[in-house]
Amino acid sequence: MVVIGGGVIGTSVAYQLAKTKRKVMLIEKGEIGGQTSGSCDKAIFLQSKQPGLPIQMAKASMRLYENLEDELGMSIEFKKNGGMIVIESDTHMDAMAKFVKERKKAGMDVKLLDRNETLAWQPGLSSHIAGAAFSKEDAEVNPLRLSQAFAQAAKRYGAVVRTHTEVTDIICADGKVTGVQTTDGKIAAETVVNAAGPFASQIAEMTGIGLTIMPRRGAILITEKIEPFIHGNILCSQYIAAKHAASGDGDIPPYGIGLSLGQTERGNLLIGASREFKGYDKAVGPDVLSAIASHATRIAPALNNVNIIRTMVGFRPFTGDGLPIIDKAKAVEGFITAAGHEGDGIALAPITGHLVISLLEDEEHYKDWLKRLRLERMHEV
């Protein structure tokens, strides 16, 4: 079996496949975790997910995270410190009260905080904010280390990991996958898992399949190392609105700006983020970066005194309906897609590996979820 893509999704899938004693080869065109998984924040937000299947999947994935460091034998910097969605204006409080109510109904431990409660938990925020939605279920992880830990664990179970190797074609015969062509030669395989994230459409096109996965560009500012600045991770209500907006939606702010704020183990702040449809162009202009900084410092004025040392840009795999594609192709036997997680790839990485196994083995445990994904998606594979 060949798994294409060495980010958190591809490495999770490769790990779970290798555990079943299948012969697995993971192919990554760069370094493990070097694409989207190495250019994003570190938040595992559950409350940002939509009620229904998205939250159910995220909660199941979180249960897997609880013991993942012991299972993988490597630190992934997993911490369950809670998460907060800041509300800037009193006019948004009613909408966020509904947001909280819906997530409570979906089984989440989440509550609405007033201004004083919010500032007591996050004193670095501006006194003008109205409140926040807070959940102690939200957590954080280092996505680069997570990708590397999955890959190393997969290798211990016998998987072969080939980096700096690009897939240039999917070889098919009589409607079935027979292998892949790479920059380092041909590899025979009866099953190929397309876990190439925002590049998944390009891989699918090699089999004649059209996937509705678009790259949605995002930029993040990285600061110098400072003393602990926040507790857990922070989003703002504008971030949630931008996340769930469709392409061309006129109701989101310029560049899709919404605050995401986290802090690494070493003390660097990760300040985001933008959301733009610009193809695969990584050249983000100073206007976008300035807009991210301006929005962040309005919510957390203390950031004005912190130096930015660099930026990073990545692409989220956007599907349009907020649901990943985890399914077998109808037209090409042996071709499986596990992509399109948008900004939820970090949260859903552990469960996605299990879902692919369930897809292959027709396990009852996740069979209903896979069926619901097919029914709720607005696209076919």
Secondary structure as GFF3:
##gff-version 3
##sequence-region A 1 381
A	DSSP	beta_strand	2	4	.	.	.	ID=ss1
A	DSSP	alpha_helix	8	19	.	.	.	ID=ss2
A	DSSP	beta_strand	25	27	.	.	.	ID=ss3
A	DSSP	three_ten_helix	36	38	.	.	.	ID=ss4
A	DSSP	beta_strand	43	44	.	.	.	ID=ss5
A	DSSP	alpha_helix	53	65	.	.	.	ID=ss6
A	DSSP	alpha_helix	68	72	.	.	.	ID=ss7
A	DSSP	beta_strand	83	87	.	.	.	ID=ss8
A	DSSP	three_ten_helix	90	92	.	.	.	ID=ss9
A	DSSP	alpha_helix	93	105	.	.	.	ID=ss10
A	DSSP	beta_strand	110	114	.	.	.	ID=ss11
A	DSSP	alpha_helix	115	121	.	.	.	ID=ss12
A	DSSP	beta_strand	131	135	.	.	.	ID=ss13
A	DSSP	beta_strand	139	140	.	.	.	ID=ss14
A	DSSP	alpha_helix	143	156	.	.	.	ID=ss15
A	DSSP	beta_strand	160	162	.	.	.	ID=ss16
A	DSSP	beta_strand	167	173	.	.	.	ID=ss17
A	DSSP	beta_strand	176	182	.	.	.	ID=ss18
A	DSSP	beta_strand	185	188	.	.	.	ID=ss19
A	DSSP	beta_strand	192	194	.	.	.	ID=ss20
A	DSSP	three_ten_helix	197	199	.	.	.	ID=ss21
A	DSSP	alpha_helix	200	205	.	.	.	ID=ss22
A	DSSP	beta_strand	214	225	.	.	.	ID=ss23
A	DSSP	beta_strand	233	236	.	.	.	ID=ss24
A	DSSP	alpha_helix	237	243	.	.	.	ID=ss25
A	DSSP	three_ten_helix	254	256	.	.	.	ID=ss26
A	DSSP	beta_strand	260	263	.	.	.	ID=ss27
A	DSSP	beta_strand	268	272	.	.	.	ID=ss28
A	DSSP	alpha_helix	286	299	.	.	.	ID=ss29
A	DSSP	three_ten_helix	301	305	.	.	.	ID=ss30
A	DSSP	beta_strand	308	318	.	.	.	ID=ss31
A	DSSP	beta_strand	325	328	.	.	.	ID=ss32
A	DSSP	beta_strand	335	339	.	.	.	ID=ss33
A	DSSP	three_ten_helix	342	344	.	.	.	ID=ss34
A	DSSP	alpha_helix	345	361	.	.	.	ID=ss35
A	DSSP	alpha_helix	364	376	.	.	.	ID=ss36
###
